[in-house]
């Protein structure tokens, strides 16, 4: 049979199956079809385009030139809203499929959408030790650039797609630090377009009330158009030590001890049951023992939380050297343990057999 006819027949049968079962049923119970045929290829193409675009724009130093024009465009949209009488609330016009959340923002259909196309790193100032970025710059983009220059953020949330704007204006409680605090505490300046269309810059010294009110304000005070964030020197590797602990009291005690030790750059605990956990402590280094290197970010490597569980099962301590950027984004591929949770839930028709995992609290104690 002609290959095209054979393929056409399969497509027809597939469409008939969807018609019989219903599109909702197929998407929920046979999601792998759409993921493999459509979502994964489109996601890969989008990621490559996004990376190349960011790299070219930074290398050509075109972002700062475009930034001022983008800000003026946002001001123009806000002033148009005021001229129309301001009858509805304003919100960002970013589509839901670009966000990390699964929530469908119905308010975007009734509110005035302000288009904010600002996704570039504007400047890396190693003298002042700050990076100036637009609100839609994400953590993956920041680490790709800063780590290549020998710098990093003192507090860096794990998932690639988390944006600066979301972490500042939303509840950015991801990675935190005993020394630096939450993500907003490493921000030294914010630039906002207010409801009257004016552009305001705020710091500890300039418009300090607004500066302290911006974090977690969820966009109620204005549209964030730029932020300046502290940077610190980076190293090539993370020397990570795994330590299985049993007994809830022992887990809490060991985690507290590790967090209070300022020699630890990173502290993380994954708890697999009420009284079983693995405590991980790490430091940055420029050297690594070749036989202990583990590039956990490679596509064929096990999900990080499954890799860590092995040390609990074998009840042994161990040391590994992980590339810095791989360590930062260790939970990206599995979205922590969400993929396994959803896979088991739908496989068992709502009766999940997944063994729970809890992240104790993750400290990046630089």
C-alpha positions in Angstrom: 0.0 0.0 0.0 1.2 3.5 -0.8 2.7 5.1 2.4 0.6 8.2 1.9 -2.6 6.3 1.6 -1.7 4.2 4.7 -1.0 7.4 6.7 -4.2 9.0 5.4 -6.1 6.0 6.6 -4.6 6.2 10.1 -5.5 9.9 10.3 -9.1 9.2 9.3 -9.4 6.4 11.8 -7.9 8.7 14.5 -10.4 11.4 13.7 -13.3 9.0 13.8 -12.1 7.7 17.2 -12.0 11.2 18.5 -15.5 11.9 17.2 -16.9 8.7 18.9 -15.1 9.2 22.2 -15.2 12.9 22.3 -12.3 15.3 22.3 -12.3 15.9 26.0 -12.0 12.2 26.7 -9.1 11.7 24.3 -7.2 14.7 25.7 -7.6 13.6 29.3 -7.1 9.8 29.0 -4.8 9.6 25.9 -2.8 12.8 26.4 0.4 11.1 25.3 -0.8 11.3 21.7 -1.0 15.0 21.8 2.1 15.4 23.9 4.3 13.3 21.6 2.9 14.4 18.2 2.3 18.1 18.9 3.4 19.5 22.3 6.9 18.1 22.5 8.0 19.1 19.0 6.4 22.6 19.4 8.0 23.0 22.8 11.4 22.1 21.5 11.1 24.5 18.5 9.9 27.3 20.9 12.8 26.8 23.3 15.4 26.8 20.6 13.9 30.0 19.1 13.7 31.7 22.5 17.3 30.8 23.4 18.7 32.0 20.1 16.7 35.2 20.2 17.8 36.0 23.7 21.5 35.3 22.8 21.5 37.4 19.6 19.7 40.3 21.2 22.1 40.4 24.2 25.2 40.0 21.9 24.0 42.8 19.6 23.2 45.0 22.7 19.9 45.9 21.1 17.7 45.2 24.2 18.4 48.6 25.9 17.5 50.5 22.7 14.3 48.6 22.4 13.4 48.8 26.1 12.6 52.5 26.1 10.3 52.1 23.2 8.5 49.2 24.8 8.0 51.3 28.0 6.5 54.1 26.0 4.2 51.6 24.3 2.9 50.4 27.7 2.5 54.1 28.8 0.5 54.7 25.7 -1.8 51.8 26.4 -2.4 52.9 30.0 -3.2 56.4 28.9 -5.7 55.1 26.3 -7.4 53.2 29.1 -7.7 56.4 31.1 -9.1 58.3 28.1 -11.7 55.5 27.7 -12.9 56.2 31.3 -11.1 53.3 33.0 -14.3 51.3 33.2 -12.6 48.0 33.8 -9.5 46.9 35.6 -6.2 46.5 33.7 -4.1 43.3 33.6 -1.2 42.0 31.6 -2.1 40.6 28.2 0.2 37.6 28.5 -1.6 34.4 27.3 -2.2 31.6 29.8 -0.2 29.0 27.8 3.0 31.0 28.4 2.6 30.8 32.2 3.7 28.0 34.6 0.3 27.9 36.3 -2.4 25.6 35.1 -5.1 28.1 36.1 -7.2 29.7 33.3 -7.3 33.4 33.9 -10.9 34.2 33.1 -10.4 37.8 34.3 -8.3 38.5 31.2 -11.4 38.2 29.1 -13.2 41.0 31.0 -10.2 43.3 31.9 -8.3 45.7 29.8 -5.3 43.7 28.5 -2.0 45.7 28.5 0.5 44.0 26.2 3.9 43.8 27.8 6.4 42.2 25.4 9.5 42.6 27.6 11.7 39.5 27.8 15.3 40.6 27.6 18.3 41.0 29.9 19.2 44.6 29.6 22.6 44.9 31.3 25.1 43.0 33.4 27.0 45.4 35.6 29.9 43.6 37.3 31.2 46.7 39.0 27.9 47.3 40.9 27.3 43.5 40.9 23.7 43.8 39.5 21.8 42.6 36.5 19.0 44.7 35.0 16.3 42.7 33.4 12.8 43.0 31.9 9.9 41.3 33.8 9.4 38.3 31.4 13.1 37.2 31.7 13.0 33.7 33.2 15.4 31.8 35.4 16.7 29.6 32.6 17.5 32.6 30.6 19.3 34.3 33.5 21.4 31.2 34.4 22.4 30.6 30.8 23.8 34.1 30.5 25.2 34.8 34.0 26.8 31.4 34.5 28.7 31.8 31.2 30.0 35.1 32.5 31.0 33.6 35.9 28.2 35.1 37.9 24.9 34.0 39.4 22.0 35.1 41.5 22.2 34.7 45.3 18.7 33.2 45.3 17.7 31.3 42.2 14.3 29.4 41.9 14.5 26.0 40.3 12.1 26.0 37.4 13.4 27.4 34.1 10.2 29.2 33.1 9.6 31.2 36.3 9.9 34.8 35.4 11.3 37.8 37.3 8.0 39.6 37.1 6.1 36.6 38.5 8.5 36.0 41.4 8.5 39.7 42.4 4.9 40.6 41.8 3.5 37.2 42.8 4.4 35.1 45.8 7.9 34.1 44.8 8.6 31.8 47.8 10.6 29.2 45.8 14.3 29.0 46.9 15.1 31.2 49.9 18.3 32.0 51.8 19.3 32.4 55.4 21.5 35.3 54.4 19.7 37.0 51.5 16.0 36.0 52.3 13.4 35.6 49.5 13.8 36.4 45.9 12.5 40.0 46.3 15.2 40.6 48.9 18.0 40.4 46.3 16.2 43.0 44.1 17.7 46.5 44.5 15.5 48.5 42.2 12.1 48.3 40.4 10.8 50.4 37.5 7.0 50.6 37.1 4.4 52.2 34.9 1.6 53.4 37.2 -2.1 53.8 36.6 -1.7 57.4 35.4 0.9 56.3 32.7 3.9 57.7 34.6 7.2 55.8 34.8 8.6 55.5 38.4 11.9 54.0 39.7 12.0 52.9 43.3 14.9 51.7 45.5 15.6 51.7 49.3 16.4 55.4 49.1 14.2 56.6 46.3 10.4 56.1 46.6 11.2 53.5 49.4 7.5 53.0 50.4 6.7 51.9 46.9 9.9 49.8 46.7 8.8 47.8 49.8 5.2 47.5 48.7 5.9 46.1 45.2 6.7 42.5 46.1 3.7 40.2 46.2 1.4 43.1 45.2 0.1 41.0 42.2 0.2 44.0 39.8 -2.1 46.2 41.9 0.4 49.1 42.1 1.6 49.2 38.5 3.2 47.3 35.7 6.7 46.2 36.4 8.9 47.0 33.4 12.4 46.4 34.8 14.2 45.2 37.9 17.8 45.3 39.1 18.9 42.2 40.9 22.1 41.4 42.9 24.6 39.0 41.4 27.5 37.1 43.0 30.5 35.2 41.6 29.7 31.6 40.4 31.7 28.4 40.3 31.6 25.6 37.8 30.3 22.7 40.0 28.2 22.0 43.0 29.7 19.5 45.4 26.6 17.8 46.7 26.5 15.4 49.7 23.5 13.1 50.2 22.6 11.9 53.7 19.6 9.6 54.3 17.9 10.3 57.6 15.2 8.3 59.4 12.9 9.4 62.2 11.0 12.7 62.1 12.8 14.2 65.0 16.2 13.3 63.5 15.1 14.8 60.1 14.1 18.1 61.7 17.3 18.3 63.8 19.7 17.5 60.9 17.9 19.9 58.6 18.2 22.7 61.1 21.9 22.0 61.7 22.6 22.0 58.0 20.7 25.2 57.5 22.6 27.0 60.4 26.0 26.0 58.9 26.9 29.0 56.8 29.6 26.9 55.1 26.8 25.2 53.2 25.9 27.1 50.0 22.9 24.9 49.3 20.6 22.9 51.7 17.7 20.8 50.5 15.6 18.1 52.1 13.3 15.6 50.3 11.0 13.7 52.5 9.6 10.4 51.1 7.5 9.4 54.1 6.7 10.7 57.6 10.0 9.4 58.9 12.2 9.0 55.9 14.2 11.8 54.1 17.4 12.7 52.4 19.2 15.8 53.4 21.5 17.4 50.8 24.2 19.9 51.5 26.2 21.6 48.7 29.0 24.0 48.1 30.2 25.6 44.9 33.6 24.7 43.6 35.8 25.0 40.4 37.2 21.5 40.7 35.5 18.1 40.6 36.5 14.5 41.1 36.0 12.9 37.6 34.6 9.7 38.8 31.9 11.5 40.9 30.6 13.9 38.2 26.8 13.6 37.5 25.3 15.7 34.8 21.7 15.4 36.1 20.3 17.8 33.5 20.9 15.4 30.5 17.6 14.1 29.0 18.3 10.5 29.7 19.1 11.0 33.4 16.4 9.9 36.0 14.3 12.6 37.5 16.2 14.2 40.4 13.8 13.2 43.1 14.0 9.6 41.9 17.8 9.8 41.8 17.9 11.0 45.4 15.5 8.3 46.5 18.1 5.7 45.6 20.4 6.8 48.4 17.5 6.4 50.8 16.7 2.9 49.5 20.4 1.9 49.7 20.8 3.7 53.0 24.2 5.2 52.1 25.8 8.6 52.1 27.4 9.8 48.9 29.1 12.8 47.2 28.5 14.0 43.7 29.7 16.9 41.5 27.0 18.5 39.5 27.3 21.3 36.9 26.1 24.5 38.5 23.3 25.1 36.0 22.2 21.5 36.1 21.8 21.7 39.8 19.9 25.0 39.7 17.3 23.5 37.4 17.3 19.9 38.9 13.5 19.9 39.3 12.6 21.4 35.9 12.2 18.2 33.8 9.9 16.5 36.3 8.3 19.7 37.7 9.4 18.4 41.1 7.3 15.2 41.2 4.2 16.6 39.5 4.6 14.5 36.3 4.6 11.2 38.3 1.7 12.3 40.4 -0.4 13.1 37.4 0.7 10.0 35.5 -0.3 7.6 38.3 -3.5 9.5 39.0 -4.8 9.2 35.5 -3.5 5.7 35.0 -5.4 4.5 38.0 -8.5 6.5 37.2 -8.1 8.7 40.2 -6.6 6.1 42.6 -3.0 7.3 42.8 -0.5 4.7 44.0 2.3 7.4 44.1 4.4 7.4 47.2 4.4 11.0 48.4 7.4 13.3 48.4 7.7 16.5 50.3 10.3 19.2 49.9 11.2 20.3 53.4 12.2 23.8 52.6 14.9 24.7 50.2 17.6 27.1 51.2 20.2 28.6 48.9 22.4 29.9 51.7 25.0 31.9 49.8 
